[in-house]
């Protein structure tokens, strides 16, 4: 089963803090979800 997440209001490179499209809230959520995924897959 796959989960698909959406980061509303965010542009393509929203996690890169050096770019204009950076979205701190969405980047933080992405980080939490990525770390949770890595924890699950070991």
C-alpha positions as CSV (number, residue, x, y, z in Angstrom):
1,X,0.0,0.0,0.0
2,X,1.2,3.5,-0.8
3,X,0.6,6.8,0.8
4,X,0.7,9.9,-1.3
5,X,1.2,13.3,0.4
6,X,0.4,16.7,-0.9
7,X,2.0,19.9,0.3
8,X,-0.6,22.5,-0.6
9,X,0.5,26.0,-1.6
10,X,4.1,24.7,-2.3
11,X,6.1,25.0,-5.5
12,X,8.3,22.2,-6.9
13,X,11.4,23.0,-4.8
14,X,9.7,24.0,-1.6
15,X,12.2,22.2,0.6
16,X,15.3,24.1,-0.6
17,X,15.8,27.1,1.8
18,X,18.0,28.9,-0.6
19,X,15.2,29.3,-3.2
20,X,12.3,31.7,-3.4
21,X,9.8,28.9,-3.3
22,X,11.0,27.6,0.1
23,X,8.1,26.8,2.4
24,X,9.3,26.2,6.0
25,X,6.1,24.5,7.2
26,X,5.9,22.2,4.2
27,X,9.6,21.4,4.4
28,X,9.3,20.5,8.1
29,X,6.4,18.2,7.3
30,X,8.3,16.6,4.5
31,X,11.3,16.0,6.8
32,X,9.1,14.4,9.5
33,X,7.4,12.1,6.9
34,X,10.7,11.1,5.3
35,X,12.3,10.3,8.7
36,X,9.2,8.2,9.7
37,X,9.4,6.3,6.4
38,X,13.1,5.6,6.9
39,X,12.4,4.4,10.4
40,X,9.7,2.0,9.1
41,X,11.9,0.5,6.4
42,X,14.9,0.2,8.8
